[in-house]
Amino acid sequence: MTDRKKLRIDEERLTEINDFLLNPDNPLVNNLLEVLDKYGGVEEINRKAKEARKLDHLMAMLEEKKSPYVDDLLWLQEQRDNNAFISIPDYRRKILGDKTESMSFDDSFAITLEISACQYFPWLIEEAKQAVKNDELMPGRFIRVRNMVEQTADNDVIAFAAAMQIVGSSYVETLDTKGTLPGSDGAPTNVHLGGPATITGYFGGVGMPNHFPLKWANEYLHYHTKYGITQVLNINPGSVLVGYMMHKLGIDMEFKISVYMGNDNPYACLWTLMTAKLFSRDDGTSPLIGFNLSNSVNNETIELSAYIRKEFGFEDVVRIEHHITETYKSIVRQPYDRLPELLDLADHVKNISAKHEGGVPEIDAARDYPSDILDYFRKKEDIIEAGHMPLNLRNYFDKHHSLNRTAEELTKRGLTFLAAPKLHRR
């Protein structure tokens, strides 16, 4: 029999790693520390970010810019305060009728209702209006994949941050320092990449070559300290490690690992979570808040990843995020609908989010303009000029519908979910 004890990592090896990280001549660590010090160091960064994310501060910024979004946010706040959104008990009665009274619901296994991508703030308001009108649920988690420079110019990034304070949902922004677009300074990320049209030729190497993880850290700290953005997408092993290091150094940051990183088996997940464990703080926390596995994973891989997560003490820290639907074009083979598999997991795997990135395939396929992942990489002005903004909004409402379908099917089985916590009273 093979002796598993040979896998033991010698304490001497851990000492060597610590010596490497703490060496004052280590250029990798020194270069990262320079980025942090540029923003005033750990305590100053945390102080600025905490102030920047306050609702009053965000609203004041919009008022100073005379943004029309101020009225939208005040409306959203009013609807929340007036309990205009359906409560969770009322939602259950809507779905189950009298059966509700005889059923018990265990919130310890609640599935986070996640939607992607809410590219434009006005979409959120339109979604909220429909949710109020039709007694529908608003997402408990929003993913955004819009160019940061563009949405800063039209104040969308500020308005969305303020909206999340009002509704209580978590949200993720995607920095411009990523493999599919030029970096935050306009320079190409990868000399071989010509944009999304050529991305498939470089999976595994498209991401963030050379100095780009440091640029990612710099861009993160810019938006973190200016707008209070805490959670961002992370797509590259280098920037993931930089994120672990920043959090270990004391920056109160969070990130989610993207499906694009391709964690598609339990051993890849072990690698990711093992590094998270090595760089976790003394209180057991990690900046890895969301872990989006590959679209190709099956339930066994999710269950084994949850096993690793639990053994490392991350069950309440790291959310496993799984696509239930995907855009109809340009990313997966269709029909792609993982709802039945989610329902099989939902009663025994904790801290999962059900991500809805497309409509129900049968509905999406029948649209004159099915959802397309490549729309995420188009400029707002190009979408408007082509007359596609109403079509993109229609795609987004199909995602909203698929999210509500998931909540309904969970409820029918006595399973629970997390919708926007400040809108839907429990």
Secondary structure, 3 states (H helix, E strand, C coil): CCCHHHHCCCHHHHHHHHHHHHCCCCHHHHHHHHHHHHCCCHHHHHHHHHHHCCHHHHHHHHHHCCCCHHHHHHHHHHHHHCCCCCCHHHHHHHHHHHHHHHCCCCHHHCEEEEEECCCCHHHHHHHHHHHHHHCCCCECEEECCCCHHHHHHCCHHHHHHHHHHHHCCEEEECCCCCCCCCCCCCCCCCCCCCCHHHHHHHCCCCCCCCCHHHHHHHHHHHHHHHHCCCEEEECCHHHHHHHHHHHHHCCCCEEEECHHHCCCCHHHHHHHHHHHHHCCCCCCCCCEEEEECCCCCCHHHHHHHHHHHHHCCCCCCCEEEEEEECCCECCCCCCCECHHHHHHHCCCCCCEEEEECCCCHHHHHCCCCCCEHHHHHCCHHHHHHCCCHHHHHHHHHHHHHHHHHHHHHHHHCCCCEEECCCCCCC
